[in-house]
Amino acid sequence: MSEKILKNIGHEEIVALSDLVQVQEGQIVSKTLAQNGAVSITLFAFDQGEEISSHDSNGDAMVTVLEGRGKFTVDGKEYVLEAGQTLVMPAKKPHAVYAQECFKMLLVVVF
């Protein structure tokens, strides 16, 4: 039996990514879908007011907002994304995430 590369998501079924992770009061919830030396794919659900402080990554990070609205700060510049919008945060540039309201996002990091 071969090991699944994608986990925590149905195989050969239609899914709504935003249904796979739920906002919880006062928390940031994450669900890893894949993680290896080449790529990391994670779903996040942020309660309003929650944040991930400034940090950097060794890979290019692409975020797509699935529901709501989030503020992303990349190398000091702020971007507000709404559902359906995507932003690439380049490797080695400091970035942070803030939930102006409850929101969900998909994060794909390519190393």
C-alpha positions as CSV (number, residue, x, y, z in Angstrom):
1,M,0.0,0.0,0.0
2,S,1.5,3.4,-1.0
3,E,1.6,6.3,1.5
4,K,-0.7,9.2,0.8
5,I,1.1,12.4,0.1
6,L,-2.0,14.5,0.7
7,K,-3.6,13.8,4.1
8,N,-6.6,15.1,6.0
9,I,-8.5,15.6,2.8
10,G,-10.7,13.1,0.9
11,H,-9.2,11.5,-2.1
12,E,-11.3,11.2,-5.3
13,E,-14.1,13.3,-3.8
14,I,-15.2,16.9,-4.3
15,V,-14.5,19.1,-1.2
16,A,-14.9,22.7,-0.3
17,L,-11.5,23.6,1.3
18,S,-13.2,26.1,3.7
19,D,-15.3,23.3,5.1
20,L,-12.2,21.4,6.3
21,V,-11.2,23.9,9.0
22,Q,-13.5,25.8,11.4
23,V,-13.0,29.1,13.2
24,Q,-12.7,28.6,17.0
25,E,-13.1,31.4,19.5
26,G,-9.8,33.0,20.4
27,Q,-7.7,30.6,18.3
28,I,-5.9,30.1,15.0
29,V,-6.8,26.6,13.8
30,S,-4.6,24.8,11.2
31,K,-4.8,21.6,9.3
32,T,-1.9,20.3,7.4
33,L,-2.7,18.7,4.0
34,A,0.9,18.0,2.9
35,Q,4.4,18.6,4.2
36,N,7.7,17.5,2.8
37,G,11.0,19.0,1.7
38,A,9.5,20.6,-1.5
39,V,6.1,21.9,-0.4
40,S,3.8,22.6,2.6
41,I,0.1,22.9,2.2
42,T,-1.9,24.1,5.2
43,L,-5.5,25.4,5.8
44,F,-6.0,28.0,8.5
45,A,-9.0,29.5,10.3
46,F,-8.5,32.7,12.3
47,D,-10.8,34.1,14.8
48,Q,-11.2,37.9,14.6
49,G,-8.2,39.7,16.2
50,E,-5.9,36.7,16.1
51,E,-2.5,37.0,14.4
52,I,0.7,35.3,13.4
53,S,3.6,37.7,14.2
54,S,6.3,38.7,11.8
55,H,8.5,35.8,10.6
56,D,10.2,34.6,7.4
57,S,10.3,31.4,5.4
58,N,12.9,29.6,3.3
59,G,10.2,29.1,0.6
60,D,7.9,31.3,-1.4
61,A,4.5,31.4,0.5
62,M,1.3,31.7,-1.5
63,V,-1.9,32.5,0.5
64,T,-5.4,32.3,-0.9
65,V,-8.2,33.7,1.3
66,L,-11.2,31.3,1.2
67,E,-13.6,33.2,3.5
68,G,-13.6,36.6,5.1
69,R,-10.8,39.1,5.0
70,G,-7.2,39.1,6.3
71,K,-4.4,41.6,6.5
72,F,-1.0,40.5,5.4
73,T,2.1,42.5,6.0
74,V,5.1,41.7,3.8
75,D,8.4,43.5,4.3
76,G,6.5,46.4,6.0
77,K,3.8,46.7,3.2
78,E,0.2,45.9,4.1
79,Y,-2.2,44.0,1.9
80,V,-5.9,43.3,2.7
81,L,-7.2,40.2,0.9
82,E,-10.8,39.0,0.5
83,A,-12.2,35.6,-0.4
84,G,-10.8,34.5,-3.7
85,Q,-7.7,36.7,-3.7
86,T,-4.2,35.4,-3.6
87,L,-0.8,36.9,-2.5
88,V,2.7,35.5,-2.9
89,M,5.0,36.4,0.0
90,P,8.6,35.9,-1.3
91,A,11.1,33.7,0.6
92,K,13.3,35.4,3.2
93,K,11.0,38.5,3.4
94,P,9.4,39.0,6.8
95,H,5.6,38.7,6.8
96,A,2.8,38.6,9.3
97,V,-1.0,37.8,9.3
98,Y,-3.8,39.6,11.1
99,A,-7.5,38.7,11.2
100,Q,-9.5,41.9,10.9
101,E,-12.5,39.6,10.9
102,C,-12.8,35.8,11.1
103,F,-11.3,34.4,8.0
104,K,-10.0,31.2,6.4
105,M,-7.0,30.8,4.1
106,L,-5.0,28.2,2.2
107,L,-1.2,28.5,2.6
108,V,1.1,26.8,0.0
109,V,4.8,27.1,0.7
110,V,7.2,26.0,-2.1
111,F,10.8,25.4,-1.1
